Amino acid sequence: MESLSFPILNPLLASGSSLYRKQSSRMTSSMSSSVSFATGRTSLSTVRRSRVGVVKMQAVDEDIDLKQMRDMAAAKKRWDGLLREGKVKLLTPREAGYAIQLSNKPLLDVRPSSERNKAWVKGSDWVPIFDNEDNLDAGTLSKKVTSFAMGGWWSGTPILSFNKLFLSKVEEKFPKETELIVACQKGLRSLAACELLINAGYQNIFWVQGGLESAEDEDLVTEGSQPLKLAGIGGFSEFLGWTDQQRAQAAKEGWGYRLVFTARLFGVILAADALFLGAQQLGHYIQELRGH
């Protein structure tokens, strides 16, 4: 059985983490040199050691990034092979809808809970291959803080971890001979799930090309508080309506949909102005207290 290497699902976090480490290393080296210079103890050997440390850190980060790129390329090659050889059959969202309604084929939703809770296909079964990381240990908190600082506040991209019970949960629900449709939000995680299922002995696997996000309203019968297209967005960009998915939705919904997000934008601007003026007033007040 071929080993499965899962790609990094959050490229922003991966690259951001490397950038964060590089910047931290540079800042540390710079601060060390500045302190030594201020105390009159700077030396050429100290500067050289600092530079060597930075170079080593950069080399390690580049090796990690290169390995991630190679793993992703290898995974894509395997997945292309599964589709080319017909081990995984391809369906459009509309074809998946027909298969569910006319042939009663089950749909396996492998999205994380953050997406599933917003919208889902009616009657689908849910077993996430990756799910939101809810642990509160130091390592997880560090990842969440780094992700938030490197753009997570804007995109709302969650920290995900591999679900070790994925295969066992699927096997509890579906026999190996089941004609099973597998889908996620964009189509990447579902391909990883298809490979796992094929390696576990499933032989009738169908993959929804482009994921549920590419489905039109009439393709699938859905439930939930939002359209399927919007289930994968989040963060401040979703609040302001500045995602591609929301722009496409606004083109369908008309001006009423746009006005909601326009009002939110003005609210954010007014709140920022109020905070700025409040900070100025507080600064003046503190200066007056110090003057007395």
Buried (B, 14 or more C-beta within 10 A) or exposed (E): EEEEBBBBBBEBBBBBBBEBBBEEBBEBBEEBBEEBEEEEEBEEEBBEEBEEBBEEBBEBBEEBBEEBEEBBEEBEEBBEEBBEEEBBBEBBBBBBBBBBEEEEBBBBBBBBEBBBBBBBBEEBBBBBBBBEBEEEEEEBEEBBEBBBEBBBEBBBBBBBBBBEEBBEBBBEEBEEEBBBBBBBBBBBBBBBBBBBBBBBEBEBBBBBBBBBBBBEEEBBEBEBEBBBBBBBBBBEBBBBBBBEBBEEBBEEEEEEBBEEBEEEEEEEEEEEEEEEEEEEEEEEEEEEEEEE
